[in-house]
Amino acid sequence: MQTLNDRKMADGLSPEIQLVHDLRQCALLFATPVTEEDYYRVMCDGPLIDYAAATLRGESAIAVWKERYSDLVSAAQDLIQTALKLGAMVYTRAGLREVAEATARCNTVILVAHWRGASVHPEEVRGVYAQLVQVCDRKQTHPIVELIGGHRDPDTLTERLNTVIANGSLLPYLPTAIAAVARKSNTLSQTLSRDLIDELFADVLPPGNRVEFYDGQHTPAAFEEAIDRSFEGEIDLATCRSEVLATFLDLRRQNRIHHIHWPDLVDPFPQYVLIGAALRYMAETSGTYIRSRLTIEQLL
């Protein structure tokens, strides 16, 4: 973890910002690379294993940097400088410890992180295919094994697992009330279906539905537990498919935490621009972060 300030107001505030109040109660957490050095560290050595795979998509780290990631780092640095000038706290290389600290010290938290979703990855199935087959052979009458049917190779197994995740055929095996809620959201349906698959293949297939930080991949429950118990402020879950995290927060904290979340994939570049604009608007108007964010999006 790196903390870029300790509640100290940075100098050099841009003249176009008419500061009504500073944002000392606001924290910005990055659990993705925001420098070139950190980018290459993550892409080549970890620790953000799933984020690296999703970012590179089979390309070289050098090629991806030149093609698109250098622009993303530039946008992240612009956002960091804006946040610091407005008095906000900024954490990079964030983990659960930083989530706990930020929610204990601030009433507004913006989290930029990666969500490892419900899909089963082909390369992971290939790596443990023999063990997966053994599980299927031992549990031939298990509903999931019956639904995926026979398979001759890892790619076919991957395809069939992802099919039952996507089509909702596993929902009848959930408690009735939970299944009813899941049917209202594709994201929740896929998440809960993947949870059933992870239960079947526990300790063999790497689990899905994890938020990835610099200290590892964490369940929604672990993320919620890291949030300070007294926190009742606002969180921007600037994370792909963060509907799952938001729903979990609502259930555990009984809707005491206000949040913005996103049901689908999130392009980080416009996120950085919009977050920066919302912080400026928040500083100019003394409004809340969520109201500022929604106002900026409406204006644009």
N, C-alpha and C positions, 0 to 999 in steps of 0.2 A: 504493500500500500504506500502511496505517496499522497500526503496532504499538501496542497499547493498554497494554502494560507491558514492562518489561525485566527479567523475573525478580524483580520486587519484589513482596513480599507485600502485598496490599491490606488496609486496615484495615476494621473493621466486620463481621467474620465473624458470621453469624447464630448466635444462641445455641444453636439446635437442632442445629448441626453439632458433633459432638465430633471435632475434628481429630486424627487419629493422625499423619498426615504431610501436608505440602503437596505440590502437584502441579507442582513446578518442571520435571519432565521431560515435561509434557503440553502440547501446543499445539492450539489450536482455530482453524481457518482458515475464514473466510467468503468465498466467491466469489459471493455473492448480496447484495443490499442489506439493511442492518440498521438504517438510519435513514430518516426521511421524506425528507430532502434527497437521499440517495443513490438512493432509490427513484425519485424524479421525474427525476433525472439519467439513470438507466439506462433508464427507460421512454420518455423523450423524446429522448435524445441518444446512447444507447449507453453503454458499449461491449458490454454483454451482449445482443447483438442477438437471438439465438435465445431466450434466457431471457425477454426482454421480450415477444416475440411469443407464446410459450407462456403467459405470465402474463396478458396482456391479452386474448387470444383475440377481438380485434376490438372490445373495449370501450375506453372512455376511461381514461386513467391515474387521473383523479380518481375515477371510479366504482369502479374496482377497489380503490383505496386505501380508500375509505369502506366498501366491502362486505366486504373480507377482508384486505387487505395490512397495514392499520394494526395489526390483531391479531397478525399474523405478526411485525411489527417489535417489538411489545411483548414477545412471547415470546422473540425473539432477544436483546433487551436484558436480559431476566431471565437468560437463559443466560450472556450475557457477564459480567454482574455476579457470578453464581455462580462462573464459571471464574476470574475475577480474584481473588475473595475466597479461593479455594482455592490460589492461587499459580500457576495455569496461564498460559501465554502465549496471547494472543488477537491474531489478525491479521484485519483487514477489508480489503476490496478486494484480495483475494489473487490473485497470479499465480504463475507457475512459480518465480520467484525466492523467493517466500515458502515454497513447497513445499520448495525446496532448503534454505533456512535452517532451517525447522522440523525437517526430518528430520535435519539435521546437529546440532541442539542438543537434541533431545528423543527419547524412546523411545516416546512415544504421540502420535499425530497424528489429529485428527478433522477431516475435510474436508467442508464443506457447499458443494456446487457443482451446476451444471446439466449434464446429459448431453444432447447433441444426438444423437438416436437414429437408427434406420435408416430411418424413414419419409421418403418424398419429399414435400416441401411443395408444394401446388398453386400458391401465388403465385410460388415460385421457378421452377417449370416455365413458367409464363406469361411470366416475364421473359426467358427464353432459348429459348422454344419453337422459333423459326426455326432456331437453331443446333443444337438437339437433332434436329430433323428432318433437317438436313444430315448429321449424324453417322449417323443411321439409314440414309439414302440411300446413304452411302459404304460402309457395313458391313452390307449386307442379309443376308449369310450368317452374321453373328455370332449365336451362340446366344441372347443376350438379345434382339436385334432380332427374331429369329424367334419367340421366346416371346411378346413383347408384341404381335406382329402389327400389322395396320394400325390407324391412328388418325386421327381427323379434327380433333381439337381438343386443347388443353393438358389439359383435365380428364380426357379419356379416357386420354391418355398417362400422367398422374399415377396414375390408378386402376390401370392395367395394370402399371406399375412397382411399385406397392405390393403388387399381387397376387402377383407373382413373388417379391418379398421375403418375403411372409408364408407362402406355400405350400410353400417349400422346393424349388421346381422348379429352382433354380440350383445346388443342392448337388452334383449329379453333375459339375459343371464345376470343382469344387475337387479338390485332391489327396485320394486315397482316405482316408488317415488323418485328415486334417483334417475331411473331410465326416462321417466316423463320429463324431467328437467333437461336431460341430455338431448332428447329429441327436438328441443327448441333451438339448439345450437350445434352446428357441424363441428365446431372446435371442441366443445365439451364432449360430444359423442365420440369423436376420434380419440380424445384424451382418455376417457374412461375405458374405451375398447382396448387401447394400448396397455392400460393398467392391468386388464385381465390377461393379456398376453404375457406381460412381464411377470405376473404371478405364476403362470404356467411354467415359464422358462427361467425362473429365478436362479441366479448365480451362474447362468449359462449365457444368455443374451444380454448385452448391455442395455439397461433400461432407458426408456424414453421419458418424456415429460419432466425435464429438468431445466432449471435456470442455471446458466453457467457463469461462474465468477472465477477470479484468479485463484481462489482457494478450492476450486472443484465444482462439480455439478451437484445441485441441491434440489430436493423435492420442494413443491409449494409449501408443505408443512414446515420444512426447515427454514425457508425464507420468512414465513410468517412469524415463526418463533424468534427470529433474529431481530424483528422490529420491536423497538422498546414498548413495553406494556402500556406506558402512559401516552403513547403517540396517538393523537386523534386529528392529525393535520391532513395534508394533501400529498399524494404521490402521483407522479407521472411515470407510468410503467412504459417507458419508451423502448419497448421490447417486442419482437415479433410474437404474434399470437398470445399476447399477454392477458387475454380474456380468462384464461385458466387461473393465473395468479390473482386476478381481480376477483373472480368468483370465490376463490378460497379465502381471500381477505374478508370479503363480505360475510361469509359463513362464520369464520373464526372470530372476527372483531365486531360482528353484529352491526355492520354498516357504519361504524364510527370513523372509518378512514375514507376520505373522499379521494377518488382516483380518476385518472384518464387511462384507458387501456385500448388495445388494438386487437381485433379478431384475426387479422391476416398478417402477411409478411409486411415488414416495415423497411422502407428505404431510409437508411440513416442520414443521408446527405440533407434532404429537405427537413428531416427531424431536427438536425442541428440548427438550421436556419430559423425554423419556427420557434424552437426553444429560446434561442437568443433574442428573437423579436419579442416573445412573450415576457422574458425577463426585463427587457427595456421598458415595455409597456407597464409592467407591474411596478417598476421603480418610479415611473412618471406619474402613475395614478393612485398609488397606494392600494391597488386592488389585490385580490387573491390571484394565485398563479393560474388555477384552472379557468377562472373568469377571463384572465388576461390571454391565456392560450386560445380559448374559444373565440374571443373578440378578434384576435389577430387572424385566425383562420377565416372568420367571416369577412374581414376586410380584404383579405387576399382572394 
